[in-house]
Amino acid sequence: MQNQMESIGTIEVVCREITQEETEAIVNAANSSLLGGGGVDGAIHRAAGPGLLTECRTLGGCLLGQARITKGYRLKAKWVIHTVGPMWQGGTRREEETLAECYRNTMALAMAGGIRSISFPAISTGAFGFPGHQTALIATREVRELLAGCPMIDRVRFVCFDPACLEHYRQALAETMTREMG
């Protein structure tokens, strides 16, 4: 996997494996049971080891758009913040708002926990089918707005799984900044 990085202020966009992130927290694009699954969710559970599953069993799941925090166990990150993103259904079922809630609730947990650096995957893409560029626009917009009111978080990374995802996030970050300046 490529290790390309682009940084704008406190936001970085990289293309690599999220389980290798050396930030205080990584975000898990989880399913509502929080008990592991495919994609990012499965990779995080495998890398963290059985302690993560044991702790997740005590949480009682997680509702769509909400977030829960656990220890990172064997991961380089101290914390995992699990959030349940929406399945894309054509944009008619509040998918955009629910995805924005994932970012808001995740950042709220990070702020409450005193977390200074956090890495996000492309929530709701892949098996959940959310269009890549649309996901990236929502993610960059929400994070930039939240960072404006939270100087304690000094680094947010969007960790992309392939070059196409990386390009979506680069473009979205540039568009978000252009709108703010214009």
HELIX and SHEET records of a PDB file:
HELIX    1   1 ILE A   18  GLN A   20  5                                   3    
HELIX    2   2 GLY A   39  ALA A   48  1                                  10    
HELIX    3   3 PRO A   50  ARG A   57  1                                   8    
HELIX    4   4 GLU A   95  ALA A  112  1                                  18    
HELIX    5   5 GLY A  126  PHE A  128  5                                   3    
HELIX    6   6 GLY A  132  ALA A  148  1                                  17    
HELIX    7   7 PRO A  163  MET A  181  1                                  19    
SHEET    1   A 7 MET A   5  ILE A   8  0                                        
SHEET    2   A 7 ILE A  11  CYS A  15 -1                                        
SHEET    3   A 7 ARG A 155  CYS A 160  1                                        
SHEET    4   A 7 SER A 117  PHE A 120  1                                        
SHEET    5   A 7 ALA A  25  ALA A  29  1                                        
SHEET    6   A 7 TRP A  79  THR A  83  1                                        
SHEET    7   A 7 ALA A  67  LYS A  71 -1                                        
END                                                                             
